[in-house]
Amino acid sequence: MIYKFEKILKDKIIISLLILAIINIFVCFYIRGPIVPGGDSVSYFEAARFLKGDDMGGDLDFSIIYNRLLTAPLFISLIGILGSVFGIYNSMLLVNIFFYLGLVLSFYFLALEVLENKKIAFFSSWFIFLNYGIINFGIAHLTDIGGWAFFVLSSFLAVRYFKRKEKKDYWWAILFSIFGVFLKEYGGLGMISLILLIIFSEKNKKEKIKECFISIFVFSLVLGFYHYFFYTLFHYSYFNWYQFNINYYLSDSVIRESSYSLILLGKVLGWLFLGGWPIFVFGLWKILKEKWNKEGVIFLALLPASLSFLAWPVMTQRIAFVLIPWLALVSGFGLSKIKSNLAIVLILIFYGVLGYSTNYLMGIINL
């Protein structure tokens, strides 16, 4: 295994982090109140019913059902299996709580691999488990957090391979990218980080080309076979879904202006990482000033996957969340340069309070 279970249980920092994350779950339930299914969660519920063979009636938009099955087959299969015991909506919440804890743990290991300091990795993880997006879209009846968790996990393995050069990490990164992409598209983004870290590594040119080719071939072969199989069954592909979004969001000038603009980008990212931006700016300044070496290369290699949300024709906070782990790493580096523990704690408390207050602030501040 990547990390022995016994080793995790003996690590006081990891245990403390998981306890805080669990407390955050209960705080989230208490502050938000009952988490009621709605919006996109309904279509995932219908997709799970469709997969089970239930009678769907004639009024549903099956293109949405097909999209949910195409982009999140493992997640829908999981909630379908567990749904017979807990109910589908309860199963969605239980699965997402599990992935939430997995995301927190994976990010801690990623931060530790990059920053090489347990205390700073611990503090950096606060930017993840107290993030507004996690509170509102992760611990909810949605499918995003499974993809986020495997994106972070595969990125951690890619960084570890870059630093330690152990071949098993290379294969684990590919495997978890494949597994993650079947939970949600975000889950495959770690492949981008793996490829770039191979390119930036000290290997010779021939070895770089070979490793990049094999990883891309294996990932594309599995994904391509699945999409071909899905198309033969339902005559529906990801291109249909992407084209639908382009036509809907970009064909009308009014919709286009409200769905994708620099102003909207600023709003989405501004609210999504509201309390973390000052320490991020400080951390980025420190990286540019001090760390343009191996660690600086890692930050650079992880950035393109984190910016991949810009390829989607509509700007939403859920899609833009893939940038948060990178912002959290940079912010964690900034924290490492602050000597006062009291200042660090105050920054993290400030970040958490704003994370829970963001919905309220968005309601009273009209931007």
DOSEMI-490287 format. One record per residue (C-alpha): y negated, x, z. Coordinates in steps of 0.05 Angstrom, whole numbers, plus 32768, in hexadecimal, padded with zeros to 4 digits. Layout:
BEGIN
YXZ
...
//
This chain:
BEGIN
800080008000
7FB780147FF6
7FAA80118040
7FE180098072
7FDB7FC88099
7FE87FED80DA
7FAD801B80CC
7F7F7FE080C1
7F947FC08102
7F8580008128
7F3F8009810A
7F0D7FEC813B
7ED57FE98108
7F007FC080D7
7F177F91810E
7ECE7F898125
7EB97F7A80DE
7EEF7F4680D4
7EDF7F258117
7E957F208103
7EA97F0480BF
7ED47ECF80E1
7E9B7EBD8110
7E6E7EB780D3
7E9F7E8480B6
7E987E5880F4
7E4C7E6180F6
7E4A7E4E80AC
7E717E0E80BA
7E457DFE80F6
7E027E0A80D4
7E147DEC8090
7E3B7DB280AF
7E777D95808B
7E837DB98049
7E897D808018
7EA87D897FD3
7E7A7D7D7F98
7E5F7D997F57
7E8F7DC97F35
7EC37DC17F6C
7ED57D7D7F50
7EE97D9A7F0D
7F167DCE7F30
7F367D967F57
7F437D707F16
7F5F7DB07EF6
7F907DB77F30
7FA67D6F7F26
7FAE7D7A7EDC
7FD97DB87EE9
80057D8F7F17
800F7D5B7EE0
7FE87D227F02
7FCF7CE87ED7
7F877CFB7EC6
7F707CBB7EA4
7F457CBB7E66
7EFE7CC67E7F
7F017D107E8F
7EE27D487E66
7F207D717E59
7EF87DAC7E3E
7EE07DB87E85
7F277DB17EA0
7F3F7DE47E6C
7F087E147E7F
7F1B7E117EC8
7F647E1E7EB7
7F527E567E87
7F227E7C7EB5
7F427E717EFA
7F8D7E647EEF
7FA57E897F2D
7F727E687F5B
7F837E237F40
7FCD7E317F47
7FC37E477F8F
7F9C7E097FA4
7FCE7DDE7F7E
80097DFB7FA4
7FE57DF97FE8
7FC87DB57FD8
800A7D927FE4
80057DA9802D
7FBB7DAD803D
7F9B7D848006
7F7A7DA47FCA
7F337DA67FE6
7F4A7DC28028
7F747DF58002
7F377E0C7FDA
7F137E19801B
7F4E7E3D803C
7F597E697FFF
7F0F7E7B7FFC
7F0D7E8D8046
7F477EBC8039
7F237EDB7FFD
7EE37EE08026
7F057F0B805A
7F257F338021
7EE07F3E8001
7EC27F568043
7EFC7F86804E
7EFC7FA08006
7EB17FAC8008
7EB77FD38048
7EEA80018027
7EBE80077FE9
7E8180188014
7EAA804A803D
7EC3806C7FFD
7E7C80717FE1
7E53807F8020
7E8980A58047
7E71808B808A
7E95805580B2
7E57803D80D7
7E2D80378098
7E6780168073
7E6B7FE480AC
7E217FD580AA
7E227FD1805E
7E577F9B8063
7E247F6E8086
7DFF7F688044
7E3E7F488028
7E5A7F1A805E
7E167EFF8072
7DFC7EF7802B
7DDE7EB48017
7E0E7EAF7FDC
7E4B7EB88008
7E337E848039
7E247E508004
7E537E5E7FC9
7E8A7E897FE6
7EA17E618023
7EA27E217FFA
7ECC7DF77FCB
7EC27E277F90
7EEA7E5F7F6F
7EB87E987F6B
7EC97EC07FA9
7F107ED27F92
7EF27EF57F56
7EBD7F177F80
7EF27F317FB0
7F1C7F507F79
7EDF7F6C7F55
7ECD7F927F95
7F167FA67FA3
7F217FC27F5D
7EDE7FE57F5F
7EF280067FA1
7F32801F7F81
7F0C80397F44
7EDD80607F72
7F17807A7F9A
7F3A80927F5A
7EF980B47F44
7EF480D97F86
7F3D80E77F98
7F5D80E97F53
7F9D80C67F6A
7FBE80A27F30
7FD680687F5B
7F8D80537F66
7F8380517F1A
7FBD80217F11
7FAB7FF77F4E
7F657FEF7F32
7F817FD57EF0
7FB47FA87F12
7F817F887F41
7F507F7F7F07
7F857F597EE1
7F987F2F7F1E
7F4F7F227F2F
7F3B7F0A7EEA
7F6E7ED27EF0
7F4B7EBB7F30
7F077EBC7F0F
7EE67EE47ED8
7EC17F107F09
7F037F2C7F21
7F0A7F577EE2
7EC77F7A7EE8
7EE47FB47F0E
7F007FCC7ECC
7EBA7FDD7EB5
7EAF80087EF3
7EF3802A7EE9
7EE3803C7EA0
7E9E80577EB0
7EB880807EEB
7EED809E7EBE
7EB780B07E8C
7E8C80CF7EC2
7EC680F57EE1
7ED381407ED9
7F1281347EAF
7F1681527E6A
7F0481277E2E
7F4B811B7E17
7F6181027E5C
7F2480D57E61
7F3380B57E1E
7F7C80AB7E30
7F6E808B7E74
7F38805E7E58
7F6480487E1E
7FA180397E4A
7F7880117E7D
7F547FE97E47
7F957FDE7E21
7FBD7FC57E5D
7F857F987E76
7F777F7C7E31
7FC07F727E20
7FCD7F467E5E
7F8C7F207E56
7F947F187E0B
7FDB7EFE7E12
7FC67ECB7E46
7F8B7EB27E1C
7FB67EAE7DDE
7FEB7E877E05
7FB67E597E21
7F987E4C7DDC
7FDB7E3A7DBE
7FE47E067DF6
7F9E7DE77DF8
7F797E017DBB
7F427E187DEA
7F277E5F7DF5
7EF27E817E1D
7EC77E837DDE
7EC57E377DE0
7EAA7E397E27
7E787E707E19
7E5F7E4D7DDA
7E577E0C7E00
7E2A7E2F7E32
7E027E527DFC
7DF87E107DD7
7DE57DEA7E16
7DB87E1D7E38
7D9A7E447DFD
7D937E117DC5
7D5D7DE87DE8
7D1D7E0F7DF5
7D0D7DEA7E36
7D537DF47E52
7D537E3C7E3A
7D127E4B7E5E
7D2B7E2C7E9F
7D707E4D7E9A
7D617E947E87
7D217EBA7E90
7D067EF67EB6
7CE47EC77EE6
7D257EA37EF4
7D497EE67EFC
7D177EFA7F31
7D207EB87F55
7D6C7EBA7F53
7D727F027F6B
7D377EFC7F9B
7D577EC37FC2
7D9E7EDE7FBB
7D8E7F207FE0
7D4F7F088003
7D517F318043
7D717F6E8023
7D3E7F817FEF
7D117FAE801A
7D4C7FD98032
7D687FD97FEB
7D277FF67FCF
7D28802A8006
7D71803B7FF8
7D6680407FAD
7D2B806F7FB8
7D56809B7FE4
7D8F809C7FB1
7D6080B17F79
7D4180E57FA6
7D7F81037FC7
7DC080ED7FA9
7DC080FC7F5E
7E05811B7F64
7E4B80FF7F69
7E3580C57F96
7DFB80B67F68
7E2B80B37F2C
7E5580817F52
7E1980537F5E
7E0880597F14
7E4F804B7EFD
7E55800C7F28
7E147FEE7F0E
7E287FD47EC8
7E5F7FA77EE3
7E2E7F8D7F17
7DFC7F7B7EE0
7E307F587EB5
7E157F147ECC
7DDC7F1F7E9B
7E0D7F137E61
7E167ECA7E76
7DE57E997E54
7DCF7E787E94
7DB47E987ED3
7DD27E7F7F15
7DD97E9D7F5A
7E257E977F59
7E2B7EBF7F18
7DF67EF27F2F
7E1C7EFF7F70
7E437F387F4F
7E047F627F58
7E057F597FA4
7E3B7F8D7FB3
7E147FC27F8E
7DD37FAE7FB1
7DF97FB17FF3
7E137FF77FE5
7DCD80117FD5
7DB17FED8012
7DE8800C803C
7DD380518024
7D8C803F8038
7DA5802C807E
7DC7806F8084
7D838090807F
7D67806980BA
7D71808F80FC
7D638055812B
7DA080288139
7D707FF48154
7D4B7FF38112
7D8C7FEB80EC
7DA37FB18118
7D5F7F8E8110
7D637F9680C4
7DA97F7780C3
7D967F3E80F1
7D597F3080C6
7D867F308088
7DB87F0080A8
7D827ED080C1
7D637ECC807C
7DA87EC2805C
7DB27E848086
7D6A7E6E807C
7D667E768031
7D787E2E8020
7D427E16804F
7D0F7E478034
7D1F7E347FEC
7D117DEC7FFF
7CCB7DFA801B
7CB57E337FED
7CAD7E1A7FA6
7CB57E547F76
//
